[in-house]
Amino acid sequence: MKKSITVFSLLLIALLSCSESAEPAYEDSICDQITIVDNSSYKNTLSEGFLIRSLQVTGDCLEIEIQAGGCGGISWKVDLIDAGSVAESNPEQRKLKISLENKEVCLAIVNKTYTFDLRPVRTANNAVLLNLELWEEPILYEY
């Protein structure tokens, strides 16, 4: 009986002392989404079915205007995916792609703007060049 109480007490202490996992990173972000850093996703992503109309870096957010066919873009799922590697240059460089999941079958041309938090692609330096597929010029991100 004493052994059962001891085991039960230890289990209870272990359960009560466990805390929830850490809060998600970048919860303070003012951007719509967080940039994904995942080489496998990067390799498996095709940047197709849309045009990049414009982009700009404002603080830690990359604002991208996308144009594609659709009914309004309400159901679009858009991600910004980094390759997970850094090219050693000055400044260092990273490769990114946009993923657009668009199941809308309407003939309208839709423009939508998204913002992505760039903090996950920072390097040890205070700037990085972002090479975004389908965009001709590198994008300088300074922090």
Solvent accessible surface area in square Angstrom, and as a share of the most:
residue,aa,sasa,rsa
1,M,182,0.81
2,K,170,0.72
3,K,162,0.69
4,S,70,0.45
5,I,98,0.50
6,T,70,0.41
7,V,77,0.44
8,F,133,0.55
9,S,42,0.27
10,L,112,0.56
11,L,106,0.53
12,L,80,0.40
13,I,111,0.56
14,A,51,0.39
15,L,131,0.65
16,L,137,0.68
17,S,85,0.55
18,C,97,0.58
19,S,103,0.67
20,E,159,0.71
21,S,103,0.66
22,A,97,0.75
23,E,123,0.55
24,P,103,0.65
25,A,75,0.58
26,Y,74,0.28
27,E,120,0.54
28,D,99,0.51
29,S,30,0.19
30,I,163,0.83
31,C,16,0.10
32,D,93,0.48
33,Q,55,0.24
34,I,60,0.31
35,T,5,0.03
36,I,67,0.34
37,V,63,0.36
38,D,54,0.28
39,N,62,0.32
40,S,65,0.42
41,S,39,0.25
42,Y,26,0.10
43,K,145,0.61
44,N,120,0.62
45,T,13,0.08
46,L,132,0.66
47,S,14,0.09
48,E,112,0.50
49,G,65,0.62
50,F,15,0.06
51,L,105,0.52
52,I,20,0.10
53,R,129,0.47
54,S,50,0.32
55,L,30,0.15
56,Q,99,0.44
57,V,45,0.26
58,T,85,0.49
59,G,58,0.56
60,D,43,0.22
61,C,12,0.07
62,L,1,0.01
63,E,63,0.28
64,I,0,0.00
65,E,46,0.21
66,I,0,0.00
67,Q,34,0.15
68,A,7,0.05
69,G,33,0.32
70,G,0,0.00
71,C,75,0.45
72,G,31,0.30
73,G,1,0.01
74,I,161,0.81
75,S,75,0.48
76,W,20,0.07
77,K,113,0.48
78,V,4,0.02
79,D,22,0.11
80,L,0,0.00
81,I,10,0.05
82,D,0,0.00
83,A,2,0.02
84,G,39,0.37
85,S,61,0.39
86,V,53,0.31
87,A,54,0.42
88,E,144,0.64
89,S,52,0.34
90,N,152,0.78
91,P,40,0.25
92,E,21,0.10
93,Q,53,0.23
94,R,18,0.07
95,K,107,0.45
96,L,2,0.01
97,K,23,0.10
98,I,1,0.00
99,S,28,0.18
100,L,26,0.13
101,E,83,0.37
102,N,48,0.25
103,K,158,0.67
104,E,32,0.14
105,V,145,0.83
106,C,55,0.33
107,L,182,0.90
108,A,53,0.41
109,I,122,0.62
110,V,17,0.10
111,N,78,0.40
112,K,59,0.25
113,T,70,0.41
114,Y,26,0.10
115,T,28,0.16
116,F,0,0.00
117,D,1,0.01
118,L,0,0.00
119,R,48,0.17
120,P,31,0.20
121,V,0,0.00
122,R,97,0.35
123,T,25,0.15
124,A,112,0.87
125,N,78,0.40
126,N,107,0.55
127,A,13,0.10
128,V,0,0.00
129,L,36,0.18
130,L,0,0.00
131,N,50,0.25
132,L,5,0.03
133,E,70,0.31
134,L,94,0.47
135,W,78,0.27
136,E,166,0.74
137,E,115,0.51
138,P,65,0.41
139,I,13,0.07
140,L,85,0.42
141,Y,0,0.00
142,E,117,0.52
143,Y,71,0.27
